Amino acid sequence: MTHRTKPTACTRCEKTIDACTGISGTNAPEEDDITVCFYCQHVMQFNKDQSLRDASPEAIEETMLELSRIQNALTRRKAGL
């Protein structure tokens, strides 16, 4: 589900970001949730007021590990394992 957010400039390309679509659930973004700029693919995190900040290295690492786990699970499922 797409949610309107506080219009905020991407911290890299400065394009205005005013909405997000979650990959699971229907909840609006919460503080520390990850988002990726549609225009430049920069990884950011939401603040409490839904403005954006650069993602911490730890949050990026956690996100990459989770994406890797999901990709591996999908690959195994596709292979019938």
Buried (B, 14 or more C-beta within 10 A) or exposed (E): EEBEBEEBEBBBEEEEBEEBEBEEEEEBBEEEBBBBBBEEEBBBBBBEEBBBEBBEEEBBEEBEEEEEEEEEEEEEEEEEE
